[in-house]
Amino acid sequence: MRLTTKGRFAVTAMLDLALRHGKGPVTLAGISERQDISLSYLEQLFGKLRRHHLVDSVRGPGGGYTLAKALDAVSVADIIRAVDEPVDATQCGGKENCHEEHRCMTHDLWANLNVKIYEYLDSVTLAELVAKQQNKQNIAKVPEGRVGAKVVATF
């Protein structure tokens, strides 16, 4: 089982947008350049994200996209669901026809894994991802004149 490019790119693009939250609309061209994601692909993803009320679009000069909800109100699962990305460990897509048109012996195992995956993805918010990313960026910065300074992170 694996999350496809659609889900990964949607989460990455939303994190890029969230990192710029409160600084005005963000262009898809900017996200495309920073994250190396095709602009046309981002346009498709953001159409879905807008229809699911996760982002708002701003038209005209200086336009782009902004978050439609608070950072702590958007989970990774919300983003993945918005772009129609199934995260499914079952062989049958949940239809219970995995073994010669019948339910396989391990169907419940994989179906329960799906539930756990969504519980986890639902528990992770954009606010948490932004905080982690900003922490990584702060750790990477070494103060001027302090070459070789040791940076200690506490988690």
CNS distance restraints for C-alpha pairs under 8 A (distance, minus, plus):
assign (resid   1 and name CA) (resid  87 and name CA) 7.75 0.50 0.50
assign (resid   1 and name CA) (resid  88 and name CA) 6.93 0.50 0.50
assign (resid   1 and name CA) (resid  89 and name CA) 5.36 0.50 0.50
assign (resid   2 and name CA) (resid  87 and name CA) 7.33 0.50 0.50
assign (resid   3 and name CA) (resid   7 and name CA) 6.30 0.50 0.50
assign (resid   3 and name CA) (resid   8 and name CA) 6.85 0.50 0.50
assign (resid   3 and name CA) (resid  85 and name CA) 7.79 0.50 0.50
assign (resid   3 and name CA) (resid  86 and name CA) 7.91 0.50 0.50
assign (resid   3 and name CA) (resid  87 and name CA) 6.27 0.50 0.50
assign (resid   4 and name CA) (resid   8 and name CA) 6.48 0.50 0.50
assign (resid   4 and name CA) (resid  85 and name CA) 7.53 0.50 0.50
assign (resid   5 and name CA) (resid   9 and name CA) 5.77 0.50 0.50
assign (resid   6 and name CA) (resid  10 and name CA) 6.07 0.50 0.50
assign (resid   6 and name CA) (resid  45 and name CA) 7.76 0.50 0.50
assign (resid   6 and name CA) (resid  83 and name CA) 7.19 0.50 0.50
assign (resid   6 and name CA) (resid  85 and name CA) 6.81 0.50 0.50
assign (resid   7 and name CA) (resid  11 and name CA) 6.23 0.50 0.50
assign (resid   7 and name CA) (resid  79 and name CA) 7.60 0.50 0.50
assign (resid   7 and name CA) (resid  80 and name CA) 5.28 0.50 0.50
assign (resid   7 and name CA) (resid  83 and name CA) 6.89 0.50 0.50
assign (resid   7 and name CA) (resid  85 and name CA) 5.77 0.50 0.50
assign (resid   8 and name CA) (resid  12 and name CA) 6.13 0.50 0.50
assign (resid   9 and name CA) (resid  13 and name CA) 5.94 0.50 0.50
assign (resid   9 and name CA) (resid  37 and name CA) 7.31 0.50 0.50
assign (resid  10 and name CA) (resid  14 and name CA) 6.10 0.50 0.50
assign (resid  10 and name CA) (resid  42 and name CA) 7.85 0.50 0.50
assign (resid  10 and name CA) (resid  45 and name CA) 6.45 0.50 0.50
assign (resid  10 and name CA) (resid  79 and name CA) 6.71 0.50 0.50
assign (resid  10 and name CA) (resid  80 and name CA) 7.14 0.50 0.50
assign (resid  10 and name CA) (resid  83 and name CA) 7.33 0.50 0.50
assign (resid  11 and name CA) (resid  15 and name CA) 6.11 0.50 0.50
assign (resid  11 and name CA) (resid  76 and name CA) 6.65 0.50 0.50
assign (resid  11 and name CA) (resid  79 and name CA) 6.36 0.50 0.50
assign (resid  11 and name CA) (resid  80 and name CA) 7.28 0.50 0.50
assign (resid  12 and name CA) (resid  16 and name CA) 6.22 0.50 0.50
assign (resid  12 and name CA) (resid  35 and name CA) 7.61 0.50 0.50
assign (resid  13 and name CA) (resid  17 and name CA) 6.21 0.50 0.50
assign (resid  13 and name CA) (resid  31 and name CA) 6.48 0.50 0.50
assign (resid  13 and name CA) (resid  35 and name CA) 7.44 0.50 0.50
assign (resid  13 and name CA) (resid  42 and name CA) 7.86 0.50 0.50
assign (resid  14 and name CA) (resid  18 and name CA) 5.99 0.50 0.50
assign (resid  14 and name CA) (resid  79 and name CA) 7.94 0.50 0.50
assign (resid  14 and name CA) (resid 126 and name CA) 7.91 0.50 0.50
assign (resid  15 and name CA) (resid  19 and name CA) 6.08 0.50 0.50
assign (resid  15 and name CA) (resid 126 and name CA) 6.54 0.50 0.50
assign (resid  15 and name CA) (resid 129 and name CA) 7.07 0.50 0.50
assign (resid  15 and name CA) (resid 130 and name CA) 6.75 0.50 0.50
assign (resid  16 and name CA) (resid  20 and name CA) 6.80 0.50 0.50
assign (resid  16 and name CA) (resid  31 and name CA) 6.65 0.50 0.50
assign (resid  17 and name CA) (resid  21 and name CA) 6.33 0.50 0.50
assign (resid  17 and name CA) (resid  26 and name CA) 6.55 0.50 0.50
assign (resid  17 and name CA) (resid  31 and name CA) 7.58 0.50 0.50
assign (resid  17 and name CA) (resid  65 and name CA) 7.77 0.50 0.50
assign (resid  17 and name CA) (resid  66 and name CA) 7.03 0.50 0.50
assign (resid  17 and name CA) (resid  67 and name CA) 7.29 0.50 0.50
assign (resid  18 and name CA) (resid  67 and name CA) 7.03 0.50 0.50
assign (resid  18 and name CA) (resid  71 and name CA) 7.03 0.50 0.50
assign (resid  18 and name CA) (resid 126 and name CA) 6.93 0.50 0.50
assign (resid  18 and name CA) (resid 127 and name CA) 7.97 0.50 0.50
assign (resid  18 and name CA) (resid 130 and name CA) 6.80 0.50 0.50
assign (resid  19 and name CA) (resid 130 and name CA) 5.97 0.50 0.50
assign (resid  20 and name CA) (resid  24 and name CA) 7.75 0.50 0.50
assign (resid  20 and name CA) (resid  26 and name CA) 7.38 0.50 0.50
assign (resid  21 and name CA) (resid  66 and name CA) 7.01 0.50 0.50
assign (resid  21 and name CA) (resid  67 and name CA) 7.07 0.50 0.50
assign (resid  24 and name CA) (resid  66 and name CA) 7.08 0.50 0.50
assign (resid  25 and name CA) (resid  57 and name CA) 7.95 0.50 0.50
assign (resid  25 and name CA) (resid  58 and name CA) 6.78 0.50 0.50
assign (resid  25 and name CA) (resid  62 and name CA) 7.01 0.50 0.50
assign (resid  25 and name CA) (resid  63 and name CA) 5.64 0.50 0.50
assign (resid  25 and name CA) (resid  64 and name CA) 4.65 0.50 0.50
assign (resid  25 and name CA) (resid  65 and name CA) 4.86 0.50 0.50
assign (resid  25 and name CA) (resid  66 and name CA) 5.18 0.50 0.50
assign (resid  26 and name CA) (resid  30 and name CA) 7.00 0.50 0.50
assign (resid  26 and name CA) (resid  31 and name CA) 7.62 0.50 0.50
assign (resid  26 and name CA) (resid  63 and name CA) 7.23 0.50 0.50
assign (resid  26 and name CA) (resid  64 and name CA) 4.78 0.50 0.50
assign (resid  26 and name CA) (resid  65 and name CA) 5.08 0.50 0.50
assign (resid  26 and name CA) (resid  66 and name CA) 6.49 0.50 0.50
assign (resid  27 and name CA) (resid  31 and name CA) 6.57 0.50 0.50
assign (resid  27 and name CA) (resid  63 and name CA) 6.90 0.50 0.50
assign (resid  27 and name CA) (resid  64 and name CA) 4.32 0.50 0.50
assign (resid  27 and name CA) (resid  65 and name CA) 6.26 0.50 0.50
assign (resid  28 and name CA) (resid  32 and name CA) 5.87 0.50 0.50
assign (resid  28 and name CA) (resid  39 and name CA) 6.54 0.50 0.50
assign (resid  28 and name CA) (resid  42 and name CA) 6.68 0.50 0.50
assign (resid  28 and name CA) (resid  43 and name CA) 7.29 0.50 0.50
assign (resid  28 and name CA) (resid  64 and name CA) 6.78 0.50 0.50
assign (resid  28 and name CA) (resid  65 and name CA) 7.59 0.50 0.50
assign (resid  29 and name CA) (resid  33 and name CA) 6.16 0.50 0.50
assign (resid  29 and name CA) (resid  39 and name CA) 6.19 0.50 0.50
assign (resid  30 and name CA) (resid  34 and name CA) 6.14 0.50 0.50
assign (resid  31 and name CA) (resid  35 and name CA) 5.81 0.50 0.50
assign (resid  31 and name CA) (resid  36 and name CA) 7.78 0.50 0.50
assign (resid  31 and name CA) (resid  37 and name CA) 7.54 0.50 0.50
assign (resid  32 and name CA) (resid  36 and name CA) 5.30 0.50 0.50
assign (resid  32 and name CA) (resid  37 and name CA) 4.74 0.50 0.50
assign (resid  32 and name CA) (resid  38 and name CA) 5.91 0.50 0.50
assign (resid  32 and name CA) (resid  39 and name CA) 5.48 0.50 0.50
assign (resid  32 and name CA) (resid  42 and name CA) 7.27 0.50 0.50
assign (resid  33 and name CA) (resid  37 and name CA) 7.09 0.50 0.50
assign (resid  37 and name CA) (resid  41 and name CA) 7.16 0.50 0.50
assign (resid  37 and name CA) (resid  42 and name CA) 6.98 0.50 0.50
assign (resid  38 and name CA) (resid  42 and name CA) 6.30 0.50 0.50
assign (resid  39 and name CA) (resid  43 and name CA) 6.22 0.50 0.50
assign (resid  40 and name CA) (resid  44 and name CA) 6.49 0.50 0.50
assign (resid  41 and name CA) (resid  45 and name CA) 6.34 0.50 0.50
assign (resid  42 and name CA) (resid  46 and name CA) 5.92 0.50 0.50
assign (resid  43 and name CA) (resid  47 and name CA) 6.12 0.50 0.50
assign (resid  44 and name CA) (resid  48 and name CA) 6.70 0.50 0.50
assign (resid  45 and name CA) (resid  49 and name CA) 6.23 0.50 0.50
assign (resid  45 and name CA) (resid  83 and name CA) 6.28 0.50 0.50
assign (resid  46 and name CA) (resid  50 and name CA) 5.85 0.50 0.50
assign (resid  46 and name CA) (resid  55 and name CA) 7.54 0.50 0.50
assign (resid  47 and name CA) (resid  51 and name CA) 6.27 0.50 0.50
assign (resid  48 and name CA) (resid  52 and name CA) 6.28 0.50 0.50
assign (resid  48 and name CA) (resid  82 and name CA) 6.07 0.50 0.50
assign (resid  48 and name CA) (resid  83 and name CA) 5.70 0.50 0.50
assign (resid  49 and name CA) (resid  53 and name CA) 6.35 0.50 0.50
assign (resid  49 and name CA) (resid  54 and name CA) 5.36 0.50 0.50
assign (resid  49 and name CA) (resid  55 and name CA) 5.96 0.50 0.50
assign (resid  49 and name CA) (resid  79 and name CA) 7.16 0.50 0.50
assign (resid  49 and name CA) (resid  82 and name CA) 5.70 0.50 0.50
assign (resid  49 and name CA) (resid  83 and name CA) 6.67 0.50 0.50
assign (resid  50 and name CA) (resid  54 and name CA) 5.73 0.50 0.50
assign (resid  50 and name CA) (resid  55 and name CA) 4.90 0.50 0.50
assign (resid  50 and name CA) (resid  56 and name CA) 5.96 0.50 0.50
assign (resid  50 and name CA) (resid  57 and name CA) 7.44 0.50 0.50
assign (resid  52 and name CA) (resid  82 and name CA) 5.87 0.50 0.50
assign (resid  53 and name CA) (resid  68 and name CA) 6.19 0.50 0.50
assign (resid  53 and name CA) (resid  69 and name CA) 7.96 0.50 0.50
assign (resid  54 and name CA) (resid  67 and name CA) 6.17 0.50 0.50
assign (resid  54 and name CA) (resid  68 and name CA) 5.09 0.50 0.50
assign (resid  54 and name CA) (resid  69 and name CA) 6.29 0.50 0.50
assign (resid  54 and name CA) (resid  74 and name CA) 7.45 0.50 0.50
assign (resid  54 and name CA) (resid  79 and name CA) 7.71 0.50 0.50
assign (resid  55 and name CA) (resid  65 and name CA) 6.43 0.50 0.50
assign (resid  55 and name CA) (resid  66 and name CA) 5.61 0.50 0.50
assign (resid  55 and name CA) (resid  67 and name CA) 4.42 0.50 0.50
assign (resid  55 and name CA) (resid  68 and name CA) 4.47 0.50 0.50
assign (resid  55 and name CA) (resid  69 and name CA) 7.45 0.50 0.50
assign (resid  56 and name CA) (resid  65 and name CA) 5.61 0.50 0.50
assign (resid  56 and name CA) (resid  66 and name CA) 5.33 0.50 0.50
assign (resid  56 and name CA) (resid  67 and name CA) 6.08 0.50 0.50
assign (resid  56 and name CA) (resid  68 and name CA) 5.36 0.50 0.50
assign (resid  57 and name CA) (resid  63 and name CA) 7.43 0.50 0.50
assign (resid  57 and name CA) (resid  64 and name CA) 5.79 0.50 0.50
assign (resid  57 and name CA) (resid  65 and name CA) 4.55 0.50 0.50
assign (resid  57 and name CA) (resid  66 and name CA) 6.51 0.50 0.50
assign (resid  58 and name CA) (resid  63 and name CA) 4.68 0.50 0.50
assign (resid  58 and name CA) (resid  64 and name CA) 5.18 0.50 0.50
assign (resid  58 and name CA) (resid  65 and name CA) 5.94 0.50 0.50
assign (resid  58 and name CA) (resid  66 and name CA) 7.66 0.50 0.50
assign (resid  59 and name CA) (resid  63 and name CA) 4.83 0.50 0.50
assign (resid  59 and name CA) (resid  64 and name CA) 6.65 0.50 0.50
assign (resid  67 and name CA) (resid  71 and name CA) 7.91 0.50 0.50
assign (resid  69 and name CA) (resid  73 and name CA) 6.16 0.50 0.50
assign (resid  69 and name CA) (resid  74 and name CA) 6.81 0.50 0.50
assign (resid  70 and name CA) (resid  74 and name CA) 6.93 0.50 0.50
assign (resid  71 and name CA) (resid 125 and name CA) 6.87 0.50 0.50
assign (resid  71 and name CA) (resid 126 and name CA) 5.13 0.50 0.50
assign (resid  71 and name CA) (resid 127 and name CA) 4.66 0.50 0.50
assign (resid  72 and name CA) (resid 125 and name CA) 5.48 0.50 0.50
assign (resid  72 and name CA) (resid 126 and name CA) 6.08 0.50 0.50
assign (resid  72 and name CA) (resid 127 and name CA) 4.93 0.50 0.50
assign (resid  72 and name CA) (resid 128 and name CA) 7.57 0.50 0.50
assign (resid  73 and name CA) (resid 125 and name CA) 6.93 0.50 0.50
assign (resid  73 and name CA) (resid 126 and name CA) 7.83 0.50 0.50
assign (resid  74 and name CA) (resid  78 and name CA) 6.28 0.50 0.50
assign (resid  74 and name CA) (resid  79 and name CA) 7.52 0.50 0.50
assign (resid  74 and name CA) (resid 125 and name CA) 5.52 0.50 0.50
assign (resid  74 and name CA) (resid 126 and name CA) 5.88 0.50 0.50
assign (resid  75 and name CA) (resid  79 and name CA) 6.70 0.50 0.50
assign (resid  75 and name CA) (resid 121 and name CA) 6.78 0.50 0.50
assign (resid  75 and name CA) (resid 122 and name CA) 5.26 0.50 0.50
assign (resid  75 and name CA) (resid 123 and name CA) 6.63 0.50 0.50
assign (resid  75 and name CA) (resid 124 and name CA) 5.48 0.50 0.50
assign (resid  75 and name CA) (resid 125 and name CA) 4.12 0.50 0.50
assign (resid  75 and name CA) (resid 126 and name CA) 6.09 0.50 0.50
assign (resid  76 and name CA) (resid  80 and name CA) 6.31 0.50 0.50
assign (resid  76 and name CA) (resid 121 and name CA) 5.23 0.50 0.50
assign (resid  76 and name CA) (resid 122 and name CA) 6.01 0.50 0.50
assign (resid  76 and name CA) (resid 123 and name CA) 7.88 0.50 0.50
assign (resid  76 and name CA) (resid 124 and name CA) 5.93 0.50 0.50
assign (resid  76 and name CA) (resid 125 and name CA) 6.04 0.50 0.50
assign (resid  76 and name CA) (resid 126 and name CA) 7.02 0.50 0.50
assign (resid  77 and name CA) (resid  81 and name CA) 5.99 0.50 0.50
assign (resid  77 and name CA) (resid 118 and name CA) 6.35 0.50 0.50
assign (resid  77 and name CA) (resid 121 and name CA) 4.86 0.50 0.50
assign (resid  77 and name CA) (resid 122 and name CA) 4.81 0.50 0.50
assign (resid  78 and name CA) (resid  82 and name CA) 6.07 0.50 0.50
assign (resid  78 and name CA) (resid 122 and name CA) 7.12 0.50 0.50
assign (resid  79 and name CA) (resid  83 and name CA) 6.60 0.50 0.50
assign (resid  80 and name CA) (resid  84 and name CA) 6.51 0.50 0.50
assign (resid  80 and name CA) (resid  85 and name CA) 5.35 0.50 0.50
assign (resid  80 and name CA) (resid  86 and name CA) 7.68 0.50 0.50
assign (resid  81 and name CA) (resid  85 and name CA) 5.79 0.50 0.50
assign (resid  81 and name CA) (resid  86 and name CA) 7.34 0.50 0.50
assign (resid  87 and name CA) (resid 114 and name CA) 6.83 0.50 0.50
assign (resid  87 and name CA) (resid 117 and name CA) 7.90 0.50 0.50
assign (resid  87 and name CA) (resid 118 and name CA) 7.97 0.50 0.50
assign (resid  88 and name CA) (resid  93 and name CA) 6.34 0.50 0.50
assign (resid  88 and name CA) (resid  94 and name CA) 7.73 0.50 0.50
assign (resid  88 and name CA) (resid 110 and name CA) 7.93 0.50 0.50
assign (resid  88 and name CA) (resid 111 and name CA) 7.69 0.50 0.50
assign (resid  88 and name CA) (resid 114 and name CA) 5.75 0.50 0.50
assign (resid  89 and name CA) (resid  93 and name CA) 7.76 0.50 0.50
assign (resid  89 and name CA) (resid 110 and name CA) 5.27 0.50 0.50
assign (resid  89 and name CA) (resid 111 and name CA) 6.83 0.50 0.50
assign (resid  89 and name CA) (resid 113 and name CA) 6.91 0.50 0.50
assign (resid  89 and name CA) (resid 114 and name CA) 6.10 0.50 0.50
assign (resid  90 and name CA) (resid  94 and name CA) 6.17 0.50 0.50
assign (resid  90 and name CA) (resid 107 and name CA) 6.45 0.50 0.50
assign (resid  90 and name CA) (resid 110 and name CA) 5.15 0.50 0.50
assign (resid  90 and name CA) (resid 111 and name CA) 6.18 0.50 0.50
assign (resid  91 and name CA) (resid  98 and name CA) 5.90 0.50 0.50
assign (resid  92 and name CA) (resid  96 and name CA) 6.01 0.50 0.50
assign (resid  92 and name CA) (resid  97 and name CA) 5.88 0.50 0.50
assign (resid  92 and name CA) (resid  98 and name CA) 4.75 0.50 0.50
assign (resid  94 and name CA) (resid 111 and name CA) 7.21 0.50 0.50
assign (resid  96 and name CA) (resid 101 and name CA) 7.63 0.50 0.50
assign (resid  96 and name CA) (resid 102 and name CA) 6.23 0.50 0.50
assign (resid  96 and name CA) (resid 103 and name CA) 4.53 0.50 0.50
assign (resid  96 and name CA) (resid 104 and name CA) 7.29 0.50 0.50
assign (resid  96 and name CA) (resid 107 and name CA) 7.19 0.50 0.50
assign (resid  97 and name CA) (resid 101 and name CA) 4.12 0.50 0.50
assign (resid  97 and name CA) (resid 102 and name CA) 4.40 0.50 0.50
assign (resid  97 and name CA) (resid 103 and name CA) 5.08 0.50 0.50
assign (resid  97 and name CA) (resid 104 and name CA) 7.43 0.50 0.50
assign (resid  98 and name CA) (resid 102 and name CA) 5.96 0.50 0.50
assign (resid  98 and name CA) (resid 103 and name CA) 5.51 0.50 0.50
assign (resid  98 and name CA) (resid 104 and name CA) 5.60 0.50 0.50
assign (resid  98 and name CA) (resid 107 and name CA) 7.95 0.50 0.50
assign (resid  99 and name CA) (resid 103 and name CA) 5.79 0.50 0.50
assign (resid  99 and name CA) (resid 104 and name CA) 5.03 0.50 0.50
assign (resid 103 and name CA) (resid 107 and name CA) 6.49 0.50 0.50
assign (resid 106 and name CA) (resid 110 and name CA) 6.60 0.50 0.50
assign (resid 107 and name CA) (resid 111 and name CA) 6.03 0.50 0.50
assign (resid 108 and name CA) (resid 112 and name CA) 5.89 0.50 0.50
assign (resid 109 and name CA) (resid 113 and name CA) 6.29 0.50 0.50
assign (resid 110 and name CA) (resid 114 and name CA) 6.32 0.50 0.50
assign (resid 111 and name CA) (resid 115 and name CA) 6.58 0.50 0.50
assign (resid 112 and name CA) (resid 116 and name CA) 6.35 0.50 0.50
assign (resid 113 and name CA) (resid 117 and name CA) 6.11 0.50 0.50
assign (resid 114 and name CA) (resid 118 and name CA) 6.27 0.50 0.50
assign (resid 115 and name CA) (resid 119 and name CA) 6.10 0.50 0.50
assign (resid 116 and name CA) (resid 120 and name CA) 6.19 0.50 0.50
assign (resid 117 and name CA) (resid 121 and name CA) 6.17 0.50 0.50
assign (resid 118 and name CA) (resid 122 and name CA) 5.76 0.50 0.50
assign (resid 119 and name CA) (resid 123 and name CA) 6.21 0.50 0.50
assign (resid 120 and name CA) (resid 124 and name CA) 6.68 0.50 0.50
assign (resid 124 and name CA) (resid 128 and name CA) 6.55 0.50 0.50
assign (resid 124 and name CA) (resid 129 and name CA) 7.52 0.50 0.50
assign (resid 125 and name CA) (resid 129 and name CA) 6.52 0.50 0.50
assign (resid 126 and name CA) (resid 130 and name CA) 5.99 0.50 0.50
assign (resid 127 and name CA) (resid 131 and name CA) 6.18 0.50 0.50
assign (resid 128 and name CA) (resid 132 and name CA) 6.19 0.50 0.50
assign (resid 129 and name CA) (resid 133 and name CA) 6.09 0.50 0.50
assign (resid 130 and name CA) (resid 134 and name CA) 6.04 0.50 0.50
assign (resid 131 and name CA) (resid 135 and name CA) 6.06 0.50 0.50
assign (resid 132 and name CA) (resid 136 and name CA) 6.24 0.50 0.50
assign (resid 133 and name CA) (resid 137 and name CA) 6.28 0.50 0.50
assign (resid 134 and name CA) (resid 138 and name CA) 6.12 0.50 0.50
assign (resid 135 and name CA) (resid 139 and name CA) 6.17 0.50 0.50
assign (resid 136 and name CA) (resid 140 and name CA) 6.23 0.50 0.50
assign (resid 137 and name CA) (resid 141 and name CA) 6.57 0.50 0.50
assign (resid 139 and name CA) (resid 151 and name CA) 6.57 0.50 0.50
assign (resid 139 and name CA) (resid 152 and name CA) 7.86 0.50 0.50
assign (resid 139 and name CA) (resid 153 and name CA) 7.08 0.50 0.50
assign (resid 142 and name CA) (resid 146 and name CA) 6.87 0.50 0.50
assign (resid 142 and name CA) (resid 147 and name CA) 7.16 0.50 0.50
assign (resid 142 and name CA) (resid 149 and name CA) 7.10 0.50 0.50
assign (resid 142 and name CA) (resid 151 and name CA) 7.84 0.50 0.50
assign (resid 143 and name CA) (resid 147 and name CA) 7.63 0.50 0.50
